[in-house]
Amino acid sequence: MYARDNAAGATAGQQPPTGAQVDTAVTALKMLADPTRLRLLWQLREGEHDVGTLAAAVGAARPAVSQHLAKLLLAGLVATRRDGRRVLYRARGGHVRRLVTEVLYAADHQLTGAPEHD
Protein backbone atom coordinates (compact mmCIF):
# COMPACT_ATOMS: atom_id res chain seq x y z
CA MET A 1 0.00 0.00 0.00
CA TYR A 2 2.86 2.38 0.74
CA ALA A 3 5.55 3.10 -1.79
CA ARG A 4 8.45 2.99 0.66
CA ASP A 5 9.37 0.73 3.52
CA ASN A 6 11.77 3.29 4.97
CA ALA A 7 9.56 5.64 7.00
CA ALA A 8 12.37 8.19 7.44
CA GLY A 9 12.54 8.85 3.70
CA ALA A 10 8.81 8.80 3.01
CA THR A 11 6.64 11.85 2.49
CA ALA A 12 3.57 12.59 4.62
CA GLY A 13 1.23 10.91 2.12
CA GLN A 14 3.21 7.69 2.40
CA GLN A 15 3.24 7.41 6.18
CA PRO A 16 0.84 4.98 7.83
CA PRO A 17 -2.24 6.77 9.21
CA THR A 18 -2.24 7.84 12.83
CA GLY A 19 -4.71 6.45 15.32
CA ALA A 20 -6.65 9.72 15.25
CA GLN A 21 -6.84 9.63 11.45
CA VAL A 22 -8.14 6.05 11.47
CA ASP A 23 -10.71 6.84 14.19
CA THR A 24 -11.98 9.87 12.29
CA ALA A 25 -12.17 7.91 9.03
CA VAL A 26 -14.06 5.07 10.72
CA THR A 27 -16.57 7.56 12.15
CA ALA A 28 -17.11 9.07 8.69
CA LEU A 29 -17.55 5.66 7.09
CA LYS A 30 -20.03 4.62 9.79
CA MET A 31 -22.06 7.73 9.00
CA LEU A 32 -22.07 6.81 5.31
CA ALA A 33 -23.24 3.27 6.11
CA ASP A 34 -26.82 4.51 6.58
CA PRO A 35 -28.89 4.66 3.36
CA THR A 36 -30.64 7.92 4.24
CA ARG A 37 -27.41 9.68 5.18
CA LEU A 38 -25.72 8.49 1.99
CA ARG A 39 -28.67 9.78 -0.05
CA LEU A 40 -28.52 13.11 1.80
CA LEU A 41 -24.82 13.51 1.06
CA TRP A 42 -25.46 12.64 -2.58
CA GLN A 43 -27.92 15.54 -2.72
CA LEU A 44 -25.49 17.85 -0.91
CA ARG A 45 -22.59 17.18 -3.29
CA GLU A 46 -23.81 19.79 -5.76
CA GLY A 47 -24.78 22.57 -3.38
CA GLU A 48 -26.77 23.81 -0.44
CA HIS A 49 -30.23 22.61 0.54
CA ASP A 50 -32.58 23.14 3.46
CA VAL A 51 -34.19 20.34 5.47
CA GLY A 52 -37.51 20.51 3.63
CA THR A 53 -35.90 20.20 0.21
CA LEU A 54 -33.72 17.32 1.40
CA ALA A 55 -36.66 15.51 3.01
CA ALA A 56 -38.57 15.64 -0.27
CA ALA A 57 -35.53 14.53 -2.27
CA VAL A 58 -34.77 11.46 -0.16
CA GLY A 59 -38.37 10.57 0.70
CA ALA A 60 -37.99 10.83 4.46
CA ALA A 61 -39.78 12.80 7.18
CA ARG A 62 -38.35 16.19 8.12
CA PRO A 63 -37.62 15.18 11.76
CA ALA A 64 -35.70 12.10 10.58
CA VAL A 65 -33.73 14.17 8.05
CA SER A 66 -32.91 16.73 10.75
CA GLN A 67 -31.57 13.97 13.01
CA HIS A 68 -29.47 12.49 10.20
CA LEU A 69 -28.08 15.93 9.33
CA ALA A 70 -27.17 16.54 12.98
CA LYS A 71 -25.15 13.31 12.99
CA LEU A 72 -23.44 14.22 9.71
CA LEU A 73 -22.64 17.65 11.13
CA LEU A 74 -21.11 16.15 14.28
CA ALA A 75 -19.03 13.79 12.14
CA GLY A 76 -17.72 16.74 10.12
CA LEU A 77 -19.25 15.59 6.84
CA VAL A 78 -21.59 18.55 6.35
CA ALA A 79 -21.41 22.25 7.05
CA THR A 80 -24.19 24.78 7.56
CA ARG A 81 -24.97 28.37 6.72
CA ARG A 82 -27.84 30.49 7.95
CA ASP A 83 -30.03 32.28 5.42
CA GLY A 84 -32.48 34.26 7.52
CA ARG A 85 -34.48 31.70 9.45
CA ARG A 86 -33.41 28.79 7.25
CA VAL A 87 -30.36 26.62 7.77
CA LEU A 88 -28.70 25.48 4.56
CA TYR A 89 -26.60 22.32 4.52
CA ARG A 90 -23.77 21.38 2.16
CA ALA A 91 -21.21 18.61 1.89
CA ARG A 92 -18.06 19.68 3.67
CA GLY A 93 -15.31 19.99 1.10
CA GLY A 94 -14.08 18.16 -1.93
CA HIS A 95 -12.89 15.10 -0.03
CA VAL A 96 -16.41 14.36 1.21
CA ARG A 97 -17.97 15.03 -2.20
CA ARG A 98 -15.45 12.76 -3.93
CA LEU A 99 -15.82 10.02 -1.30
CA VAL A 100 -19.60 9.90 -1.79
CA THR A 101 -19.27 9.99 -5.56
CA GLU A 102 -16.60 7.29 -5.69
CA VAL A 103 -18.34 4.88 -3.33
CA LEU A 104 -21.54 5.07 -5.36
CA TYR A 105 -19.69 4.74 -8.66
CA ALA A 106 -17.85 1.70 -7.25
CA ALA A 107 -21.21 0.20 -6.27
CA ASP A 108 -22.49 0.83 -9.79
CA HIS A 109 -19.47 -0.97 -11.27
CA GLN A 110 -20.06 -3.92 -8.97
CA LEU A 111 -23.76 -4.10 -9.84
CA THR A 112 -23.37 -3.66 -13.59
CA GLY A 113 -20.17 -5.61 -14.07
CA ALA A 114 -18.50 -2.59 -15.64
CA PRO A 115 -14.71 -3.01 -15.83
CA GLU A 116 -12.62 -1.50 -13.06
CA HIS A 117 -10.39 1.46 -13.81
CA ASP A 118 -7.99 3.83 -12.05
C-alpha positions as CSV (number, residue, x, y, z in Angstrom):
1,M,0.0,0.0,0.0
2,Y,2.9,2.4,0.7
3,A,5.6,3.1,-1.8
4,R,8.5,3.0,0.7
5,D,9.4,0.7,3.5
6,N,11.8,3.3,5.0
7,A,9.6,5.6,7.0
8,A,12.4,8.2,7.4
9,G,12.5,8.8,3.7
10,A,8.8,8.8,3.0
11,T,6.6,11.8,2.5
12,A,3.6,12.6,4.6
13,G,1.2,10.9,2.1
14,Q,3.2,7.7,2.4
15,Q,3.2,7.4,6.2
16,P,0.8,5.0,7.8
17,P,-2.2,6.8,9.2
18,T,-2.2,7.8,12.8
19,G,-4.7,6.4,15.3
20,A,-6.7,9.7,15.2
21,Q,-6.8,9.6,11.4
22,V,-8.1,6.1,11.5
23,D,-10.7,6.8,14.2
24,T,-12.0,9.9,12.3
25,A,-12.2,7.9,9.0
26,V,-14.1,5.1,10.7
27,T,-16.6,7.6,12.2
28,A,-17.1,9.1,8.7
29,L,-17.6,5.7,7.1
30,K,-20.0,4.6,9.8
31,M,-22.1,7.7,9.0
32,L,-22.1,6.8,5.3
33,A,-23.2,3.3,6.1
34,D,-26.8,4.5,6.6
35,P,-28.9,4.7,3.4
36,T,-30.6,7.9,4.2
37,R,-27.4,9.7,5.2
38,L,-25.7,8.5,2.0
39,R,-28.7,9.8,0.0
40,L,-28.5,13.1,1.8
41,L,-24.8,13.5,1.1
42,W,-25.5,12.6,-2.6
43,Q,-27.9,15.5,-2.7
44,L,-25.5,17.9,-0.9
45,R,-22.6,17.2,-3.3
46,E,-23.8,19.8,-5.8
47,G,-24.8,22.6,-3.4
48,E,-26.8,23.8,-0.4
49,H,-30.2,22.6,0.5
50,D,-32.6,23.1,3.5
51,V,-34.2,20.3,5.5
52,G,-37.5,20.5,3.6
53,T,-35.9,20.2,0.2
54,L,-33.7,17.3,1.4
55,A,-36.7,15.5,3.0
56,A,-38.6,15.6,-0.3
57,A,-35.5,14.5,-2.3
58,V,-34.8,11.5,-0.2
59,G,-38.4,10.6,0.7
60,A,-38.0,10.8,4.5
61,A,-39.8,12.8,7.2
62,R,-38.3,16.2,8.1
63,P,-37.6,15.2,11.8
64,A,-35.7,12.1,10.6
65,V,-33.7,14.2,8.1
66,S,-32.9,16.7,10.8
67,Q,-31.6,14.0,13.0
68,H,-29.5,12.5,10.2
69,L,-28.1,15.9,9.3
70,A,-27.2,16.5,13.0
71,K,-25.2,13.3,13.0
72,L,-23.4,14.2,9.7
73,L,-22.6,17.7,11.1
74,L,-21.1,16.2,14.3
75,A,-19.0,13.8,12.1
76,G,-17.7,16.7,10.1
77,L,-19.3,15.6,6.8
78,V,-21.6,18.5,6.4
79,A,-21.4,22.3,7.0
80,T,-24.2,24.8,7.6
81,R,-25.0,28.4,6.7
82,R,-27.8,30.5,8.0
83,D,-30.0,32.3,5.4
84,G,-32.5,34.3,7.5
85,R,-34.5,31.7,9.5
86,R,-33.4,28.8,7.3
87,V,-30.4,26.6,7.8
88,L,-28.7,25.5,4.6
89,Y,-26.6,22.3,4.5
90,R,-23.8,21.4,2.2
91,A,-21.2,18.6,1.9
92,R,-18.1,19.7,3.7
93,G,-15.3,20.0,1.1
94,G,-14.1,18.2,-1.9
95,H,-12.9,15.1,0.0
96,V,-16.4,14.4,1.2
97,R,-18.0,15.0,-2.2
98,R,-15.5,12.8,-3.9
99,L,-15.8,10.0,-1.3
100,V,-19.6,9.9,-1.8
101,T,-19.3,10.0,-5.6
102,E,-16.6,7.3,-5.7
103,V,-18.3,4.9,-3.3
104,L,-21.5,5.1,-5.4
105,Y,-19.7,4.7,-8.7
106,A,-17.8,1.7,-7.2
107,A,-21.2,0.2,-6.3
108,D,-22.5,0.8,-9.8
109,H,-19.5,-1.0,-11.3
110,Q,-20.1,-3.9,-9.0
111,L,-23.8,-4.1,-9.8
112,T,-23.4,-3.7,-13.6
113,G,-20.2,-5.6,-14.1
114,A,-18.5,-2.6,-15.6
115,P,-14.7,-3.0,-15.8
116,E,-12.6,-1.5,-13.1
117,H,-10.4,1.5,-13.8
118,D,-8.0,3.8,-12.0
